[in-house]
Amino acid sequence: MKVELVVNGEPCEAEVWGGESLLHTLRERLGLPGSKNACEQGECGSCSVLLDGTLVCACLVLSAQADGHEIVTVEGLAPEGKLHPVQEAFVETGAVQCGFCTPGLVMATADLLLRRPDPSEDEIREALSGNVCRCTGYAKIFDAVRLAAERG
Amino acid sequence: MSSPAHTKLVLGRVGESVRRVDAIPKVTGEFAYASDLHAAGMLWGKTVRSPHAHARITSIDVSDAVGMPGVHAVLTHDDVPGQKRYGLEFPDQPVLAIDRVRYFGEPVALVAADEPEQALRAAGKVKVEYEPLEPVVDPERATEQEPLHPDRPTMGHGYRDDPRPNVVRHLEIHHGDPETTGDVAVSGYYELGIQDQAFLGPESGLAVPDGEGGVDIYVATQWLHVDRDQVAPCLNLPPDQVRIHLGGVGGAFGGREDLSIQVHAALLALHTARPVKMVYSREESFFGHVHRHPARIWAEHRAARAGKLVCVRMRILLDGGAYASSSTAVTANASCFACGPYAVENALIDCTSVYTNNPPCGAMRGFGAVQTCFAAEAQMDKLAAALDIDPIELRLLNALKPGDKLPTGQPITGSLPVAEVIRRAADLPLPEPEEFPRDPIRLPGGAGNVGRGEGVRRGVGFAVGFKNLCYSEGFDDACAARVRLLADGSAEIHCAAAEVGQGVTNVVLQVARTELDTEDIVLAPHSTVDVGSAGSASASRMTWMAAGAVQLACRAAIEEREQRGGGEVDVERVFHHRRTAPLDSATGQITGAPAHVAFACAAMRSVVEVDVELGLTRVVWIGTAQDVGTAINPQAVEGQIEGGTAQGLGLALMEEIQTRDGLITNASFTDYLIPTTLDMPPVDSVLVEDPEPDAPYGVKGVGEPPTVVSTSAILSALRAATGKELNRVPVKPDDIVGLHDEVAGPAGPSPVSPG
């Protein structure tokens, strides 16, 4: 079947099969592998994208469900050649190691700061609890969130 | 790797907290991981796996699968053109099962198809007839059951001759007089479950045939050259026709030392003359790599009234699962560090690793030292209680220092500031207890805790751990680096040190900038093509060895340029650490040269809260002091300590691969839990810089010590909070509320069987 999506502001279409996840379509058909395939079970958050402004795991959304909707992936968070303040903060604080969780955490953090520009420690922990990281122990990720929040 | 010029990178030298060179492509999603690769005309590979832990294969019929839509190849062991078996140390593992499967999830056949869904469906049509056999699942009984590898692959390699069936390695360390008695003795039985590396980037890769019989394999791995040396014989190709390139690696932690998709994808690619991509699902990833050895440990510690250890006796049983992987080296590590970083003049350490039909085990961060640290540190707390001495004082009293000997007879010659890390960790201020009521998110168990804190008890714990740096027992795990100085003043570095997330790329560049005194340096892509082996990104060795190799090659390049009076130079150098030698197979003592190159230690203090009514836990705070040699990149060192601590917390409280008759029952992130943002406490880390005299810039590897010690430090605090023995990890709510008794050691000699 054919689906029509608006991804990172660009209208696009893809030929998919009925059971295909939005994650697979983004990664394998639309050339956007930034959203990551760590568990494909909705448990790790590494494929987090915005679907009509709502943070979702792209692995849990069928491409067919996303037909006609707008999606923002990590590739489209900042204009070409620029970094979003959250991305800058992740780079500066050492919040990136292997980086496989990073696109999802960047999206989740950007979403959090949009809703809560000055989150408390507990709010940060709660908001990011669906995004697992195996390398960092999260300390530097919290530093990144606080830095991005400070900079507004 | 692409580095778009979003913001200017701050370049830096040795000792500076430099931003990662791959950080920008990783935050923008542009970094190409092995699972992101594409090639024109690419097919998707899928593995058919055994549903049994132990079975005889009576037939394999691929005819239905071959006819499925989109299918280009279905391969079995018959299609492996070269050696049918491979292995990191011993070639005991079939590329594809031949007549028998020895573990749940073992690869049996391969499919390549146009679409991943077609490959999956065709894999389901491969008809394999099995005759199930009784699985060997109890490591204690394994040495009396039918041998899983009758040809005993680990025999004849200089290990103690132990004729019992299913013994991978048996090591006994006899030190002083193990019959020595002290004034006080404490004993205990300890058990650890199977931990998974749970790296987020699943096993992935792309094999591209070159049209001339050879193949390029882009893969997430820890050691490119040893992959090549295992893959080429299976493909019946000379090594130069198998080129391994590092695909972006989404974490490793030991789990990428052994082969996963390498031979399989290459077989499919050569067979179809098409590029073939393979990406494991999360479930498959639990079958696709080795895990941390589960262990059973019996320990007895004897001490003089004043607190000095006089004798340690320990029996260690490691379940290696179906294939050897690196079990022999894990056996040595578990044994050599069994006493912890303490001076003890008499010891008997008896360690056996066995084959079973449980999931194969091998390298994971800490590599044997994690298991025995858990037992040894629990024993030190017990001993402190029996002697009525402060546990930190007891550790200081016995702390190992340069000049002391290990139980293997090896003297400590380099840096090992055990007392210093203990003091520095003990000096860290503890957080104040938190009041009730509070936001439920800050209760043990989080918002799932329906109480109001009535049952919450606080506990403070302490532990110390150490382990070796670099490979041991005579293995020359050298590292090559190649430096090209170009006419325009820039330089190009080639080093196959695998960047797995730990930051070795920055180490290489920081060293090169320091040695060449220029910022204009490019690191070539990691590959087997144009530089020699770097050895493995494991054993806390890669920073030391890569720094040594790059330093050596840079200095040689400068010298050559000076001799020539300028112009371009291109030199490659191989860096070796000091030689080691195997342990004596009868006594476990060193034989001339030491068995280990050097050591690193860490001390950790932890605060926990336990709801003793509900069995729920919360780690409130962790403070640690770690012996880091010289920190090349302090920010990255802290990151290693925080991340390594998290993996130890996981083992303490939540992580275990569950099996039933050898079958994994929780192969998903729904059922295998790893620490989240709600589980990890703040970690205060102190970097104790005591340069290692043998190492370039005085560096030490830093990845493993936090994982070695953190499980023990958290358990120490949990015991303090609950008063319970808690002798098995991960600790479960039932263990805390006392629904069942402590895990009892199976009948048998405690603590050790006499040699």
Interface residues (C-beta under 8 A of the other chain):
Chain A: W17 G19 E20 H24 R27 L32 P33 G34 S35 K36 N37 A38 C39 E40 Q41 E43 C44 S46 T73 V74 E75 A78 G81 K82 L83 Q87 E88 F90 V91 E92 G94 V96 Q97 C98 G99 F100 C101 T102 P103 V106 D122 I124 R125 E126 L128 S129 G130 N131 V132 C133 R134 C135 T136 G137 Y138 A139 K140 I141 F142
Chain B: P4 A5 H6 T7 S17 R19 R20 D22 A23 I24 K26 V27 T28 G29 E30 F31 A32 Y33 S35 D36 E115 P116 E117 Q197 A198 F199 L200 G201 P202 V249 G250 G251 A252 F253 V279 S281 R282 D439 I441 R442 V500 G501 Q502 G503 Q635 A636 E638 G639 E642 G643 G644 T645 A646 Q647 S668 F669 T670 I674 P675 T676 T677 L678 M680 P682 V683
